[in-house]
C-alpha cells in the first residue's frame, strides 16, 4: 500500500478555512479519487505541542492507494483540479510526500 501525504505548513500566520476543507475539499477529493483506486482518506488536525507551541503543520491529509500505478493515474487525472482548489481554503503551499505503508 502507498500513501500520499499532503502537509499544510502553519508558519507565517497562514490562513486555513477548516470548514471549507472538511466540508467541501476533502469530500470532493474523495468523489474524484475513490473511483480511481483510493481506499481511504484520513485527515488530521495538529494539536499544540504545549501551550503556545505550535507544530510545523496545521493539517495533514493521507490518501491511501494499493499501488503506485493507481496513485499515479489518480494524480495525473485529477491532481491539477484538486491543486487548483487549494487557494479556496489556504494560502499555504502544501508539501507532498509519497510513502510505502509498512
Secondary structure, 3 states (H helix, E strand, C coil): CEEEEEEEECCCCCCECHHHHHHHHHHHHHHHHHCCCEEEEEEEECCCCECCECCCEEEEEEEEECCHHHHHHHHHHHHHHHHHCHHHCECCCCEEEEEECC
